[in-house]
Amino acid sequence: MKDIHKTLTRLDLIIGREAHCHFNNPVAPEKIEAFEKKNGIRLPHSYKLFLEYTNGGMIVSDELEEIIKRDNDLETAKWNANCLLSLEEMEEKYTDMESWNFGGPELAEGTYPFIPFCSTETNEYLVFVSLNKEEAESPVIDAFHEESLNTWGVVAGNFNEFLINYLDTLGHPKVLGDVAKGTATDYINPKTDNESPQEIITRTTKRLKVKPDDDWALMERGMAYAAEGDIKAALEDYNQSIDFETNDPFYYFKRGELYSNAGKKRAALIDFDTAVKLKPDDALYLSLRAEALYNMKKYREALKDVNLVIKRDDTDLLAYMIREDIYRALGETEEAELDAQKIKELEENK
């Protein structure tokens, strides 16, 4: 593989020379690591170096540059360009794809393996495949939402190869994959995706003997214990994980989920509330705080949370399901029936 550092140097020269470049400030390595740990995935080494140089961006056409200058409208340009996603955009789109099992129902089990990193001018996504620990790079694959995995073809052998093409064409690279070079199904590792709770416990216990303060290994083992029904062991690991990393909303979410399943309503609410405070825009955390409030019969407070989620995304199935329950508890049958109908529509359109 050609040197990604040389490609990034070339990108730097193009940004300095071309007027149609719109790239963001770098990302701190610890933020990239936190994204990987939270989702149980690994990004290609070359792409992590790219993010440490610039947190996404794009090179646009003359027409889109005119829109940006005339209307100060960067979002419209993003929608119509081949845009390299920021880490925040990547996380949002990854969560969306994971929640809908984007690519087929066979992806419902285990860690969702495809990581979107580029939105194309045809409103599709290019993705990486989450890496095993022995791997450093992933192919670039086209992920077309109405097609099966065996038609998602390889666009480039790795990110550096794709970035070179992106720069060669000033933002208009090849985005259609070639199935003759491979498809998405060729790169899914079922052993990694279907790792059993006991296998996770064994792996993370070995890791913790070497690095006892590994907060993610503790969290991962805690989730495996929870899946095995060992609530006490899970809680011990969650508590230690939070002691080592006090500002990760996902950790509070998982402990809150454990408390909720154990019937500890107030403890669950406290943790969901902390998760929301740490990440106020997260729809899942807001919805689960609403559910905790509902369980404590604080219906009006719960309603505020789900209304906010639905205002931001009127296709959020979980929020509608919780809101239907809230409306029924309040005796507002007409509103509950409207939500029940919306839920039916969303499930039919999955």
ZADO-1210 file (C-alpha; in nm, 4 decimals, padded with zeros to 6 digits):
<atoms>
<atom x="00.0000" y="00.0000" z="00.0000" code="MET" pos="1"/>
<atom x="00.1249" y="00.3476" z="-00.0845" code="LYS" pos="2"/>
<atom x="00.2115" y="00.5689" z="00.2125" code="ASP" pos="3"/>
<atom x="-00.0937" y="00.7442" z="00.3610" code="ILE" pos="4"/>
<atom x="00.1371" y="01.0168" z="00.4944" code="HIS" pos="5"/>
<atom x="00.2343" y="01.1124" z="00.1388" code="LYS" pos="6"/>
<atom x="-00.1333" y="01.1262" z="00.0419" code="THR" pos="7"/>
<atom x="-00.2155" y="01.3492" z="00.3381" code="LEU" pos="8"/>
<atom x="00.0718" y="01.5797" z="00.2412" code="THR" pos="9"/>
<atom x="-00.0772" y="01.5988" z="-00.1069" code="ARG" pos="10"/>
<atom x="-00.4204" y="01.6744" z="00.0430" code="LEU" pos="11"/>
<atom x="-00.2629" y="01.9578" z="00.2398" code="ASP" pos="12"/>
<atom x="-00.1175" y="02.1051" z="-00.0789" code="LEU" pos="13"/>
<atom x="-00.4528" y="02.0777" z="-00.2605" code="ILE" pos="14"/>
<atom x="-00.6366" y="02.2475" z="00.0277" code="ILE" pos="15"/>
<atom x="-00.3882" y="02.5327" z="00.0080" code="GLY" pos="16"/>
<atom x="-00.4209" y="02.5599" z="-00.3704" code="ARG" pos="17"/>
<atom x="-00.7848" y="02.4867" z="-00.4534" code="GLU" pos="18"/>
<atom x="-01.0735" y="02.7187" z="-00.3637" code="ALA" pos="19"/>
<atom x="-01.3369" y="02.4462" z="-00.3472" code="HIS" pos="20"/>
<atom x="-01.1996" y="02.2587" z="-00.0453" code="CYS" pos="21"/>
<atom x="-01.3950" y="02.2438" z="00.2794" code="HIS" pos="22"/>
<atom x="-01.2232" y="02.0391" z="00.5497" code="PHE" pos="23"/>
<atom x="-01.2581" y="02.0398" z="00.9292" code="ASN" pos="24"/>
<atom x="-01.0109" y="02.0627" z="01.2138" code="ASN" pos="25"/>
<atom x="-00.8400" y="01.7425" z="01.3328" code="PRO" pos="26"/>
<atom x="-00.9821" y="01.4903" z="01.5802" code="VAL" pos="27"/>
<atom x="-00.7944" y="01.3940" z="01.8956" code="ALA" pos="28"/>
<atom x="-00.6828" y="01.0278" z="01.8894" code="PRO" pos="29"/>
<atom x="-00.8621" y="00.9573" z="02.2192" code="GLU" pos="30"/>
<atom x="-01.1954" y="01.0529" z="02.0621" code="LYS" pos="31"/>
<atom x="-01.1375" y="00.8058" z="01.7797" code="ILE" pos="32"/>
<atom x="-01.0476" y="00.5374" z="02.0324" code="GLU" pos="33"/>
<atom x="-01.3605" y="00.6154" z="02.2366" code="ALA" pos="34"/>
<atom x="-01.5782" y="00.5736" z="01.9253" code="PHE" pos="35"/>
<atom x="-01.4196" y="00.2358" z="01.8531" code="GLU" pos="36"/>
<atom x="-01.4546" y="00.1168" z="02.2121" code="LYS" pos="37"/>
<atom x="-01.8136" y="00.2280" z="02.2465" code="LYS" pos="38"/>
<atom x="-01.9237" y="00.0373" z="01.9385" code="ASN" pos="39"/>
<atom x="-01.6860" y="-00.2579" z="01.9635" code="GLY" pos="40"/>
<atom x="-01.5357" y="-00.1876" z="01.6203" code="ILE" pos="41"/>
<atom x="-01.1975" y="-00.1002" z="01.4693" code="ARG" pos="42"/>
<atom x="-01.1310" y="00.1604" z="01.1996" code="LEU" pos="43"/>
<atom x="-00.8586" y="00.1279" z="00.9360" code="PRO" pos="44"/>
<atom x="-00.5245" y="00.2714" z="01.0447" code="HIS" pos="45"/>
<atom x="-00.5060" y="00.4973" z="00.7385" code="SER" pos="46"/>
<atom x="-00.8462" y="00.6473" z="00.8081" code="TYR" pos="47"/>
<atom x="-00.7592" y="00.7177" z="01.1711" code="LYS" pos="48"/>
<atom x="-00.4535" y="00.9094" z="01.0491" code="LEU" pos="49"/>
<atom x="-00.6816" y="01.0995" z="00.8105" code="PHE" pos="50"/>
<atom x="-00.9131" y="01.1965" z="01.0979" code="LEU" pos="51"/>
<atom x="-00.6146" y="01.3124" z="01.3005" code="GLU" pos="52"/>
<atom x="-00.5326" y="01.5390" z="01.0060" code="TYR" pos="53"/>
<atom x="-00.8883" y="01.6546" z="00.9305" code="THR" pos="54"/>
<atom x="-01.2242" y="01.5575" z="01.0781" code="ASN" pos="55"/>
<atom x="-01.3857" y="01.4971" z="00.7408" code="GLY" pos="56"/>
<atom x="-01.4626" y="01.7338" z="00.4583" code="GLY" pos="57"/>
<atom x="-01.5089" y="01.7584" z="00.0836" code="MET" pos="58"/>
<atom x="-01.3965" y="01.9061" z="-00.2463" code="ILE" pos="59"/>
<atom x="-01.6965" y="02.0488" z="-00.4318" code="VAL" pos="60"/>
<atom x="-01.7859" y="02.1454" z="-00.7880" code="SER" pos="61"/>
<atom x="-01.8114" y="02.5030" z="-00.9179" code="ASP" pos="62"/>
<atom x="-02.1912" y="02.4884" z="-00.8854" code="GLU" pos="63"/>
<atom x="-02.1824" y="02.3759" z="-00.5225" code="LEU" pos="64"/>
<atom x="-01.9136" y="02.6293" z="-00.4364" code="GLU" pos="65"/>
<atom x="-02.1442" y="02.8986" z="-00.5721" code="GLU" pos="66"/>
<atom x="-02.4258" y="02.7761" z="-00.3456" code="ILE" pos="67"/>
<atom x="-02.1940" y="02.7798" z="-00.0449" code="ILE" pos="68"/>
<atom x="-02.0786" y="03.1350" z="-00.1177" code="LYS" pos="69"/>
<atom x="-02.4199" y="03.2712" z="-00.2189" code="ARG" pos="70"/>
<atom x="-02.6409" y="03.1071" z="00.0428" code="ASP" pos="71"/>
<atom x="-02.3881" y="03.0150" z="00.3108" code="ASN" pos="72"/>
<atom x="-02.5372" y="02.6661" z="00.2758" code="ASP" pos="73"/>
<atom x="-02.2790" y="02.3991" z="00.3482" code="LEU" pos="74"/>
<atom x="-02.5415" y="02.1314" z="00.4219" code="GLU" pos="75"/>
<atom x="-02.6907" y="02.1437" z="00.0712" code="THR" pos="76"/>
<atom x="-02.3417" y="02.1101" z="-00.0700" code="ALA" pos="77"/>
<atom x="-02.2741" y="01.8090" z="00.1526" code="LYS" pos="78"/>
<atom x="-02.5946" y="01.6447" z="00.0327" code="TRP" pos="79"/>
<atom x="-02.4867" y="01.6785" z="-00.3300" code="ASN" pos="80"/>
<atom x="-02.1154" y="01.6059" z="-00.2990" code="ALA" pos="81"/>
<atom x="-01.8948" y="01.3098" z="-00.2202" code="ASN" pos="82"/>
<atom x="-01.8392" y="01.4036" z="00.1424" code="CYS" pos="83"/>
<atom x="-01.5959" y="01.2352" z="00.3812" code="LEU" pos="84"/>
<atom x="-01.7844" y="01.2164" z="00.7087" code="LEU" pos="85"/>
<atom x="-01.6702" y="01.3688" z="01.0341" code="SER" pos="86"/>
<atom x="-01.6312" y="01.1334" z="01.3304" code="LEU" pos="87"/>
<atom x="-01.9591" y="01.2677" z="01.4713" code="GLU" pos="88"/>
<atom x="-02.1412" y="01.2132" z="01.1410" code="GLU" pos="89"/>
<atom x="-01.9890" y="00.8672" z="01.1122" code="MET" pos="90"/>
<atom x="-02.1170" y="00.7725" z="01.4572" code="GLU" pos="91"/>
<atom x="-02.4665" y="00.9027" z="01.3769" code="GLU" pos="92"/>
<atom x="-02.4861" y="00.7145" z="01.0475" code="LYS" pos="93"/>
<atom x="-02.3345" y="00.3986" z="01.1976" code="TYR" pos="94"/>
<atom x="-02.6026" y="00.4011" z="01.4685" code="THR" pos="95"/>
<atom x="-02.8728" y="00.4456" z="01.2034" code="ASP" pos="96"/>
<atom x="-02.7421" y="00.1601" z="00.9895" code="MET" pos="97"/>
<atom x="-02.7022" y="-00.0649" z="01.2936" code="GLU" pos="98"/>
<atom x="-03.0560" y="00.0048" z="01.4209" code="SER" pos="99"/>
<atom x="-03.2096" y="-00.0843" z="01.0831" code="TRP" pos="100"/>
<atom x="-02.9773" y="-00.3839" z="01.0174" code="ASN" pos="101"/>
<atom x="-02.8776" y="-00.2015" z="00.6992" code="PHE" pos="102"/>
<atom x="-02.7823" y="-00.4708" z="00.4506" code="GLY" pos="103"/>
<atom x="-03.0119" y="-00.7480" z="00.5723" code="GLY" pos="104"/>
<atom x="-03.1584" y="-00.9241" z="00.8781" code="PRO" pos="105"/>
<atom x="-02.8574" y="-01.1557" z="00.8972" code="GLU" pos="106"/>
<atom x="-02.6673" y="-00.8620" z="01.0512" code="LEU" pos="107"/>
<atom x="-02.8964" y="-00.8464" z="01.3563" code="ALA" pos="108"/>
<atom x="-02.6696" y="-01.0772" z="01.5602" code="GLU" pos="109"/>
<atom x="-02.3368" y="-00.9559" z="01.6957" code="GLY" pos="110"/>
<atom x="-02.1566" y="-00.6305" z="01.6292" code="THR" pos="111"/>
<atom x="-02.2766" y="-00.4465" z="01.3196" code="TYR" pos="112"/>
<atom x="-01.9718" y="-00.4769" z="01.0890" code="PRO" pos="113"/>
<atom x="-02.0062" y="-00.1921" z="00.8354" code="PHE" pos="114"/>
<atom x="-01.8824" y="00.1593" z="00.9145" code="ILE" pos="115"/>
<atom x="-01.9990" y="00.4432" z="00.6856" code="PRO" pos="116"/>
<atom x="-01.7294" y="00.7012" z="00.6154" code="PHE" pos="117"/>
<atom x="-01.8369" y="00.8743" z="00.2924" code="CYS" pos="118"/>
<atom x="-02.1750" y="00.9950" z="00.1679" code="SER" pos="119"/>
<atom x="-02.1905" y="01.0062" z="-00.2099" code="THR" pos="120"/>
<atom x="-02.3491" y="01.2567" z="-00.4448" code="GLU" pos="121"/>
<atom x="-02.6125" y="00.9897" z="-00.5196" code="THR" pos="122"/>
<atom x="-02.7055" y="00.9779" z="-00.1477" code="ASN" pos="123"/>
<atom x="-02.5557" y="00.6356" z="-00.0819" code="GLU" pos="124"/>
<atom x="-02.2691" y="00.5428" z="00.1507" code="TYR" pos="125"/>
<atom x="-01.9243" y="00.3969" z="00.1170" code="LEU" pos="126"/>
<atom x="-01.8275" y="00.1771" z="00.4105" code="VAL" pos="127"/>
<atom x="-01.5379" y="00.0039" z="00.5799" code="PHE" pos="128"/>
<atom x="-01.5584" y="-00.3397" z="00.7380" code="VAL" pos="129"/>
<atom x="-01.4750" y="-00.3440" z="01.1097" code="SER" pos="130"/>
<atom x="-01.1303" y="-00.4984" z="01.1487" code="LEU" pos="131"/>
<atom x="-01.0015" y="-00.7929" z="01.3466" code="ASN" pos="132"/>
<atom x="-00.7059" y="-00.7264" z="01.5748" code="LYS" pos="133"/>
<atom x="-00.4677" y="-00.8801" z="01.3190" code="GLU" pos="134"/>
<atom x="-00.5817" y="-00.6433" z="01.0407" code="GLU" pos="135"/>
<atom x="-00.4763" y="-00.2827" z="00.9732" code="ALA" pos="136"/>
<atom x="-00.6810" y="-00.1926" z="00.6654" code="GLU" pos="137"/>
<atom x="-01.0269" y="-00.2509" z="00.5186" code="SER" pos="138"/>
<atom x="-01.1486" y="-00.2401" z="00.1613" code="PRO" pos="139"/>
<atom x="-01.3831" y="00.0417" z="00.0619" code="VAL" pos="140"/>
<atom x="-01.7253" y="-00.0996" z="-00.0272" code="ILE" pos="141"/>
<atom x="-02.0353" y="00.0583" z="-00.1789" code="ASP" pos="142"/>
<atom x="-02.3400" y="00.0108" z="00.0465" code="ALA" pos="143"/>
<atom x="-02.6562" y="00.0497" z="-00.1567" code="PHE" pos="144"/>
<atom x="-02.9655" y="00.0487" z="00.0624" code="HIS" pos="145"/>
<atom x="-03.1954" y="-00.1424" z="-00.1718" code="GLU" pos="146"/>
<atom x="-02.9438" y="-00.4153" z="-00.2571" code="GLU" pos="147"/>
<atom x="-02.8240" y="-00.7276" z="-00.0756" code="SER" pos="148"/>
<atom x="-02.4743" y="-00.7673" z="00.0669" code="LEU" pos="149"/>
<atom x="-02.3574" y="-00.9853" z="-00.2198" code="ASN" pos="150"/>
<atom x="-02.4051" y="-00.6890" z="-00.4553" code="THR" pos="151"/>
<atom x="-02.2065" y="-00.4416" z="-00.2437" code="TRP" pos="152"/>
<atom x="-01.8872" y="-00.4344" z="-00.4503" code="GLY" pos="153"/>
<atom x="-01.5331" y="-00.3279" z="-00.3688" code="VAL" pos="154"/>
<atom x="-01.4574" y="00.0315" z="-00.4708" code="VAL" pos="155"/>
<atom x="-01.0955" y="00.0385" z="-00.3558" code="ALA" pos="156"/>
<atom x="-00.8564" y="-00.1964" z="-00.1825" code="GLY" pos="157"/>
<atom x="-00.8090" y="00.0410" z="00.1098" code="ASN" pos="158"/>
<atom x="-00.8785" y="00.3985" z="00.2187" code="PHE" pos="159"/>
<atom x="-00.5481" y="00.5384" z="00.0947" code="ASN" pos="160"/>
<atom x="-00.6199" y="00.4048" z="-00.2546" code="GLU" pos="161"/>
<atom x="-00.9656" y="00.5661" z="-00.2416" code="PHE" pos="162"/>
<atom x="-00.8271" y="00.8984" z="-00.1134" code="LEU" pos="163"/>
<atom x="-00.5737" y="00.9100" z="-00.3969" code="ILE" pos="164"/>
<atom x="-00.8593" y="00.8694" z="-00.6456" code="ASN" pos="165"/>
<atom x="-01.0587" y="01.1342" z="-00.4582" code="TYR" pos="166"/>
<atom x="-00.7738" y="01.3821" z="-00.4923" code="LEU" pos="167"/>
<atom x="-00.6982" y="01.2861" z="-00.8544" code="ASP" pos="168"/>
<atom x="-01.0580" y="01.3689" z="-00.9495" code="THR" pos="169"/>
<atom x="-01.0926" y="01.6679" z="-00.7122" code="LEU" pos="170"/>
<atom x="-01.3814" y="01.5166" z="-00.5202" code="GLY" pos="171"/>
<atom x="-01.5362" y="01.2984" z="-00.7898" code="HIS" pos="172"/>
<atom x="-01.3874" y="00.9510" z="-00.7329" code="PRO" pos="173"/>
<atom x="-01.5197" y="00.6191" z="-00.8495" code="LYS" pos="174"/>
<atom x="-01.7981" y="00.5208" z="-00.6063" code="VAL" pos="175"/>
<atom x="-01.9486" y="00.2167" z="-00.7791" code="LEU" pos="176"/>
<atom x="-01.8047" y="-00.1093" z="-00.6564" code="GLY" pos="177"/>
<atom x="-01.6790" y="-00.3969" z="-00.8671" code="ASP" pos="178"/>
<atom x="-01.8244" y="-00.7304" z="-00.7476" code="VAL" pos="179"/>
<atom x="-01.5561" y="-00.9104" z="-00.9487" code="ALA" pos="180"/>
<atom x="-01.3046" y="-00.7748" z="-00.6976" code="LYS" pos="181"/>
<atom x="-01.5142" y="-00.8884" z="-00.4027" code="GLY" pos="182"/>
<atom x="-01.8369" y="-00.8172" z="-00.2171" code="THR" pos="183"/>
<atom x="-01.9332" y="-00.7277" z="00.1386" code="ALA" pos="184"/>
<atom x="-02.0099" y="-01.0908" z="00.2211" code="THR" pos="185"/>
<atom x="-01.6471" y="-01.1824" z="00.1533" code="ASP" pos="186"/>
<atom x="-01.5281" y="-00.9670" z="00.4420" code="TYR" pos="187"/>
<atom x="-01.7661" y="-01.0560" z="00.7243" code="ILE" pos="188"/>
<atom x="-01.6024" y="-01.2658" z="00.9927" code="ASN" pos="189"/>
<atom x="-01.8751" y="-01.4744" z="01.1563" code="PRO" pos="190"/>
<atom x="-01.6502" y="-01.5872" z="01.4413" code="LYS" pos="191"/>
<atom x="-01.5958" y="-01.2285" z="01.5523" code="THR" pos="192"/>
<atom x="-01.9578" y="-01.1297" z="01.5042" code="ASP" pos="193"/>
<atom x="-02.0907" y="-01.4350" z="01.6898" code="ASN" pos="194"/>
<atom x="-01.8513" y="-01.4407" z="01.9840" code="GLU" pos="195"/>
<atom x="-02.0347" y="-01.6008" z="02.2770" code="SER" pos="196"/>
<atom x="-02.0619" y="-01.4343" z="02.6215" code="PRO" pos="197"/>
<atom x="-01.8287" y="-01.6961" z="02.7691" code="GLN" pos="198"/>
<atom x="-01.5724" y="-01.6319" z="02.4945" code="GLU" pos="199"/>
<atom x="-01.5939" y="-01.2595" z="02.5649" code="ILE" pos="200"/>
<atom x="-01.5497" y="-01.3206" z="02.9386" code="ILE" pos="201"/>
<atom x="-01.2430" y="-01.5367" z="02.8744" code="THR" pos="202"/>
<atom x="-01.0876" y="-01.2852" z="02.6344" code="ARG" pos="203"/>
<atom x="-01.1493" y="-00.9781" z="02.8500" code="THR" pos="204"/>
<atom x="-01.0361" y="-01.1505" z="03.1705" code="THR" pos="205"/>
<atom x="-00.7013" y="-01.2238" z="03.0030" code="LYS" pos="206"/>
<atom x="-00.6843" y="-00.8618" z="02.8940" code="ARG" pos="207"/>
<atom x="-00.7572" y="-00.7338" z="03.2456" code="LEU" pos="208"/>
<atom x="-00.4767" y="-00.9432" z="03.3926" code="LYS" pos="209"/>
<atom x="-00.2409" y="-00.7410" z="03.1736" code="VAL" pos="210"/>
<atom x="-00.4211" y="-00.4055" z="03.2046" code="LYS" pos="211"/>
<atom x="-00.6509" y="-00.3986" z="03.5107" code="PRO" pos="212"/>
<atom x="-00.7637" y="-00.0406" z="03.4430" code="ASP" pos="213"/>
<atom x="-00.8946" y="-00.1106" z="03.0904" code="ASP" pos="214"/>
<atom x="-01.2387" y="00.0463" z="03.1256" code="ASP" pos="215"/>
<atom x="-01.3663" y="-00.0931" z="02.7952" code="TRP" pos="216"/>
<atom x="-01.2582" y="-00.4503" z="02.8764" code="ALA" pos="217"/>
<atom x="-01.4460" y="-00.4180" z="03.2069" code="LEU" pos="218"/>
<atom x="-01.7528" y="-00.2838" z="03.0303" code="MET" pos="219"/>
<atom x="-01.7394" y="-00.5531" z="02.7635" code="GLU" pos="220"/>
<atom x="-01.7035" y="-00.8282" z="03.0266" code="ARG" pos="221"/>
<atom x="-01.9869" y="-00.6727" z="03.2257" code="GLY" pos="222"/>
<atom x="-02.2124" y="-00.6887" z="02.9199" code="MET" pos="223"/>
<atom x="-02.1195" y="-01.0555" z="02.8738" code="ALA" pos="224"/>
<atom x="-02.1999" y="-01.1285" z="03.2383" code="TYR" pos="225"/>
<atom x="-02.5338" y="-00.9508" z="03.1951" code="ALA" pos="226"/>
<atom x="-02.6100" y="-01.1641" z="02.8890" code="ALA" pos="227"/>
<atom x="-02.5366" y="-01.4712" z="03.1036" code="GLU" pos="228"/>
<atom x="-02.7747" y="-01.3459" z="03.3738" code="GLY" pos="229"/>
<atom x="-02.5002" y="-01.2801" z="03.6315" code="ASP" pos="230"/>
<atom x="-02.6266" y="-00.9391" z="03.7461" code="ILE" pos="231"/>
<atom x="-02.3914" y="-00.9096" z="04.0433" code="LYS" pos="232"/>
<atom x="-02.0767" y="-00.9700" z="03.8355" code="ALA" pos="233"/>
<atom x="-02.2035" y="-00.7383" z="03.5624" code="ALA" pos="234"/>
<atom x="-02.2686" y="-00.4575" z="03.8104" code="LEU" pos="235"/>
<atom x="-01.9235" y="-00.4958" z="03.9660" code="GLU" pos="236"/>
<atom x="-01.7603" y="-00.4588" z="03.6240" code="ASP" pos="237"/>
<atom x="-01.9828" y="-00.1664" z="03.5251" code="TYR" pos="238"/>
<atom x="-01.9010" y="00.0142" z="03.8503" code="ASN" pos="239"/>
<atom x="-01.5279" y="-00.0335" z="03.8003" code="GLN" pos="240"/>
<atom x="-01.5528" y="00.0756" z="03.4386" code="SER" pos="241"/>
<atom x="-01.7238" y="00.3990" z="03.5422" code="ILE" pos="242"/>
<atom x="-01.4663" y="00.4553" z="03.8168" code="ASP" pos="243"/>
<atom x="-01.1940" y="00.4518" z="03.5501" code="PHE" pos="244"/>
<atom x="-01.3919" y="00.6528" z="03.2911" code="GLU" pos="245"/>
<atom x="-01.6433" y="00.8879" z="03.4519" code="THR" pos="246"/>
<atom x="-01.7472" y="01.0814" z="03.1412" code="ASN" pos="247"/>
<atom x="-01.8595" y="00.8116" z="02.8992" code="ASP" pos="248"/>
<atom x="-02.2407" y="00.8296" z="02.8573" code="PRO" pos="249"/>
<atom x="-02.2532" y="00.4777" z="02.7132" code="PHE" pos="250"/>
<atom x="-02.1244" y="00.3334" z="03.0403" code="TYR" pos="251"/>
<atom x="-02.4027" y="00.4985" z="03.2406" code="TYR" pos="252"/>
<atom x="-02.6545" y="00.3845" z="02.9801" code="PHE" pos="253"/>
<atom x="-02.5457" y="00.0213" z="03.0177" code="LYS" pos="254"/>
<atom x="-02.5548" y="00.0346" z="03.3980" code="ARG" pos="255"/>
<atom x="-02.8926" y="00.2072" z="03.3855" code="GLY" pos="256"/>
<atom x="-03.0181" y="-00.0693" z="03.1564" code="GLU" pos="257"/>
<atom x="-02.8957" y="-00.3286" z="03.4067" code="LEU" pos="258"/>
<atom x="-03.0674" y="-00.1490" z="03.6957" code="TYR" pos="259"/>
<atom x="-03.3892" y="-00.1210" z="03.4939" code="SER" pos="260"/>
<atom x="-03.3921" y="-00.4925" z="03.4151" code="ASN" pos="261"/>
<atom x="-03.3340" y="-00.5632" z="03.7850" code="ALA" pos="262"/>
<atom x="-03.6344" y="-00.3478" z="03.8816" code="GLY" pos="263"/>
<atom x="-03.4239" y="-00.0735" z="04.0423" code="LYS" pos="264"/>
<atom x="-03.6207" y="00.2126" z="03.8899" code="LYS" pos="265"/>
<atom x="-03.4657" y="00.5086" z="04.0696" code="ARG" pos="266"/>
<atom x="-03.1065" y="00.3888" z="04.0144" code="ALA" pos="267"/>
<atom x="-03.1862" y="00.3360" z="03.6460" code="ALA" pos="268"/>
<atom x="-03.3288" y="00.6885" z="03.6169" code="LEU" pos="269"/>
<atom x="-03.0191" y="00.8406" z="03.7780" code="ILE" pos="270"/>
<atom x="-02.7881" y="00.6674" z="03.5287" code="ASP" pos="271"/>
<atom x="-03.0031" y="00.7462" z="03.2237" code="PHE" pos="272"/>
<atom x="-03.0188" y="01.1074" z="03.3396" code="ASP" pos="273"/>
<atom x="-02.6381" y="01.1187" z="03.3628" code="THR" pos="274"/>
<atom x="-02.6071" y="00.9696" z="03.0130" code="ALA" pos="275"/>
<atom x="-02.8387" y="01.2400" z="02.8740" code="VAL" pos="276"/>
<atom x="-02.6460" y="01.5162" z="03.0498" code="LYS" pos="277"/>
<atom x="-02.3215" y="01.3882" z="02.9011" code="LEU" pos="278"/>
<atom x="-02.4732" y="01.3495" z="02.5533" code="LYS" pos="279"/>
<atom x="-02.7941" y="01.5567" z="02.5287" code="PRO" pos="280"/>
<atom x="-02.8580" y="01.4862" z="02.1593" code="ASP" pos="281"/>
<atom x="-02.8600" y="01.1073" z="02.1857" code="ASP" pos="282"/>
<atom x="-03.2082" y="00.9777" z="02.1004" code="ALA" pos="283"/>
<atom x="-03.1612" y="00.6408" z="02.2695" code="LEU" pos="284"/>
<atom x="-03.0535" y="00.7915" z="02.6005" code="TYR" pos="285"/>
<atom x="-03.3452" y="01.0364" z="02.5948" code="LEU" pos="286"/>
<atom x="-03.5924" y="00.7588" z="02.5147" code="SER" pos="287"/>
<atom x="-03.4665" y="00.5354" z="02.7941" code="LEU" pos="288"/>
<atom x="-03.4765" y="00.8220" z="03.0426" code="ARG" pos="289"/>
<atom x="-03.8357" y="00.8743" z="02.9320" code="ALA" pos="290"/>
<atom x="-03.9089" y="00.5064" z="02.9894" code="GLU" pos="291"/>
<atom x="-03.7533" y="00.5257" z="03.3375" code="ALA" pos="292"/>
<atom x="-03.9684" y="00.8298" z="03.4172" code="LEU" pos="293"/>
<atom x="-04.2718" y="00.6435" z="03.2869" code="TYR" pos="294"/>
<atom x="-04.1938" y="00.3485" z="03.5125" code="ASN" pos="295"/>
<atom x="-04.1920" y="00.5893" z="03.8067" code="MET" pos="296"/>
<atom x="-04.5261" y="00.7346" z="03.6920" code="LYS" pos="297"/>
<atom x="-04.3700" y="01.0705" z="03.6047" code="LYS" pos="298"/>
<atom x="-04.5638" y="01.0814" z="03.2805" code="TYR" pos="299"/>
<atom x="-04.5419" y="01.4507" z="03.1895" code="ARG" pos="300"/>
<atom x="-04.1647" y="01.4573" z="03.2361" code="GLU" pos="301"/>
<atom x="-04.1348" y="01.1405" z="03.0287" code="ALA" pos="302"/>
<atom x="-04.3484" y="01.2947" z="02.7563" code="LEU" pos="303"/>
<atom x="-04.1083" y="01.5893" z="02.7221" code="LYS" pos="304"/>
<atom x="-03.8182" y="01.3547" z="02.6441" code="ASP" pos="305"/>
<atom x="-03.9934" y="01.1461" z="02.3785" code="VAL" pos="306"/>
<atom x="-04.1477" y="01.4547" z="02.2198" code="ASN" pos="307"/>
<atom x="-03.7991" y="01.5976" z="02.1819" code="LEU" pos="308"/>
<atom x="-03.6733" y="01.2760" z="02.0207" code="VAL" pos="309"/>
<atom x="-03.9653" y="01.2659" z="01.7760" code="ILE" pos="310"/>
<atom x="-03.9260" y="01.6362" z="01.6955" code="LYS" pos="311"/>
<atom x="-03.5690" y="01.5628" z="01.5893" code="ARG" pos="312"/>
<atom x="-03.6499" y="01.2361" z="01.4100" code="ASP" pos="313"/>
<atom x="-04.0097" y="01.1488" z="01.3260" code="ASP" pos="314"/>
<atom x="-03.9094" y="00.7909" z="01.2355" code="THR" pos="315"/>
<atom x="-03.7761" y="00.6924" z="01.5805" code="ASP" pos="316"/>
<atom x="-03.9692" y="00.3727" z="01.6511" code="LEU" pos="317"/>
<atom x="-03.8677" y="00.3360" z="02.0170" code="LEU" pos="318"/>
<atom x="-03.9795" y="00.6893" z="02.1022" code="ALA" pos="319"/>
<atom x="-04.3237" y="00.6291" z="01.9510" code="TYR" pos="320"/>
<atom x="-04.3606" y="00.3014" z="02.1414" code="MET" pos="321"/>
<atom x="-04.2781" y="00.4691" z="02.4720" code="ILE" pos="322"/>
<atom x="-04.5004" y="00.7666" z="02.3945" code="ARG" pos="323"/>
<atom x="-04.7945" y="00.5392" z="02.3156" code="GLU" pos="324"/>
<atom x="-04.7599" y="00.3832" z="02.6622" code="ASP" pos="325"/>
<atom x="-04.7391" y="00.7287" z="02.8219" code="ILE" pos="326"/>
<atom x="-05.0517" y="00.8510" z="02.6446" code="TYR" pos="327"/>
<atom x="-05.2431" y="00.5399" z="02.7537" code="ARG" pos="328"/>
<atom x="-05.1300" y="00.5908" z="03.1129" code="ALA" pos="329"/>
<atom x="-05.2548" y="00.9499" z="03.0926" code="LEU" pos="330"/>
<atom x="-05.5859" y="00.8357" z="02.9485" code="GLY" pos="331"/>
<atom x="-05.5210" y="01.0200" z="02.6211" code="GLU" pos="332"/>
<atom x="-05.6522" y="00.7396" z="02.4011" code="THR" pos="333"/>
<atom x="-05.6787" y="00.9318" z="02.0749" code="GLU" pos="334"/>
<atom x="-05.3115" y="01.0356" z="02.0847" code="GLU" pos="335"/>
<atom x="-05.2125" y="00.6789" z="02.1797" code="ALA" pos="336"/>
<atom x="-05.3977" y="00.5361" z="01.8802" code="GLU" pos="337"/>
<atom x="-05.2256" y="00.7815" z="01.6464" code="LEU" pos="338"/>
<atom x="-04.8884" y="00.6650" z="01.7772" code="ASP" pos="339"/>
<atom x="-04.9941" y="00.2999" z="01.7434" code="ALA" pos="340"/>
<atom x="-05.0734" y="00.3638" z="01.3772" code="GLN" pos="341"/>
<atom x="-04.7379" y="00.5377" z="01.3256" code="LYS" pos="342"/>
<atom x="-04.5591" y="00.2421" z="01.4854" code="ILE" pos="343"/>
<atom x="-04.7362" y="00.0042" z="01.2468" code="LYS" pos="344"/>
<atom x="-04.6300" y="00.2165" z="00.9466" code="GLU" pos="345"/>
<atom x="-04.2664" y="00.2305" z="01.0595" code="LEU" pos="346"/>
<atom x="-04.2505" y="-00.1452" z="01.1188" code="GLU" pos="347"/>
<atom x="-04.4021" y="-00.2148" z="00.7764" code="GLU" pos="348"/>
<atom x="-04.1448" y="00.0115" z="00.6112" code="ASN" pos="349"/>
<atom x="-03.8418" y="-00.1466" z="00.7779" code="LYS" pos="350"/>
</atoms>
